[in-house]
Amino acid sequence: MNPYILAILLFGLGLGTMTTLASSHWLLAWMGLEINTLAIIPLMTQHHHPRAVEATTKYFLTQAAAAAILLFAGTTNAWLTGQWHIQHMSHPLPLTLVTLALALKIGLAPAHAWLPEVLQGLDFSTGLILSTWQKLAPFSLLLQIPSSNSTMLISLGLLSILVGGWGGLNQTQLRKILAYSSIAHLGWMTLVIQFSPSLTLLALITYMIMTSSAFLVFKVTESTDIGSLTLSGAKMPVAAAFTPLILLSLGGLPPLTGFMPKWLILQELTKQDLAMVATIAALSALLSLYFYLRLCYAMTLTMPLNNLSGTTPWRLPTTQFTLPLAISTSATICLLPLTPAMTALMTT
């Protein structure tokens, strides 16, 4: 892609997200979401193969439907209450519609079916943008709307954790596994969004760091499925050594960074007298941990099926820019001791 066009599209992504983050009016928030969607569509179709076009079409139709529901909910709220402000969403009907529209936009279960199919048709760079940056604007709206419908948010969160765990068990494609991982992590954030918005923001930041590490390491090692993971040790031994730590951090094991948000969320749910919800969420996280362990096993404890003595991929140095991978990997592995500082920063 032409670098000038790429710069314009990335500027559009930033402009759309910042417009939504800075707006308190439903019409401006909707405009920011639309700018965001229209800016990423050319990035999704830049490789011009049928799978990418299919994924882009699915993404466009899903986002257009969610944006239409969002605009309808804002208009309904203005008709019923006379208010266009996001914080003044008081009527239960538009509040429920807005919550469902934002759940569809970010891929919460049961409105999640588009996310694995769309991510499977994209390259890792565009998939990374879709899994991280594109979540910021809808989550900013979820944080702003009044959290009066706690049962719906808890149900969406628990269902997303379960679907994210069950859905990834039988997958062999890495992008689909990362999509179901995204669904599960978004469920954790939704569980606690009404009780502690700062904790949701902390979980979102750590999720973006860990997911960035996973996408970048699979891009650098050119791995697309579980079978190709067995070749990564020969291609890039250092990246293959750190990848299990990244995956276990996504699973939420101590002493890695991914343990921090799960630990704090379970603690907050217990404080809110939701011990049963916390127990179900913790047990459901074991499903996600299982398919992360499958990837670790395939990468570290198995040998490739084909003889690589003639290809010698370990002798070919990578030409990709690996500084973002190094930074995100370090943060994914080592941020847990900074938990008190990060929680204090988020609550001030």
Stockholm file with secondary structure:
# STOCKHOLM 1.0

chainA/1-348         MNPYILAILLFGLGLGTMTTLASSHWLLAWMGLEINTLAIIPLMTQHHHPRAVEATTKYFLTQAAAAAILLFAGTTNAWLTGQWHIQHMSHPLPLTLVTLALALKIGLAPAHAWLPEVLQGLDFSTGLILSTWQKLAPFSLLLQIPSSNSTMLISLGLLSILVGGWGGLNQTQLRKILAYSSIAHLGWMTLVIQFSPSLTLLALITYMIMTSSAFLVFKVTESTDIGSLTLSGAKMPVAAAFTPLILLSLGGLPPLTGFMPKWLILQELTKQDLAMVATIAALSALLSLYFYLRLCYAMTLTMPLNNLSGTTPWRLPTTQFTLPLAISTSATICLLPLTPAMTALMTT
#=GR chainA/1-348 SS CCHHHHHHHHHHHHHHHHHHHHCCBHHHHHHHHHHHHHHHHHHHTTTCCHHHHHHHHHHHHHHHHHHHHHHHHHHHHHHHHSCCBGGGCCSHHHHHHHHHHHHHHHTCTTSCTHHHHHHHTSCHHHHHHHHTGGGHHHHHHHHHSCCCCHHHHHHHHHHHHHHHHHHHHTCCBHHHHHHHHHHHHHHHHHHHTTTCHHHHHHHHHHHHHHHHHHHHHHHHHTCCBHHHHTTHHHHCHHHHHHHHHHHHHHHTCTTSTTHHHHHHHHHHHHHTTCHHHHHHHHHHHHHHHHHHHHHHHHHHSCCCSSCCTTTCGGGSCCCSCCHHHHHHHHHHHHCGGGHHHHHHHHHC
#=GC SS_cons         CCHHHHHHHHHHHHHHHHHHHHCCBHHHHHHHHHHHHHHHHHHHTTTCCHHHHHHHHHHHHHHHHHHHHHHHHHHHHHHHHSCCBGGGCCSHHHHHHHHHHHHHHHTCTTSCTHHHHHHHTSCHHHHHHHHTGGGHHHHHHHHHSCCCCHHHHHHHHHHHHHHHHHHHHTCCBHHHHHHHHHHHHHHHHHHHTTTCHHHHHHHHHHHHHHHHHHHHHHHHHTCCBHHHHTTHHHHCHHHHHHHHHHHHHHHTCTTSTTHHHHHHHHHHHHHTTCHHHHHHHHHHHHHHHHHHHHHHHHHHSCCCSSCCTTTCGGGSCCCSCCHHHHHHHHHHHHCGGGHHHHHHHHHC
//
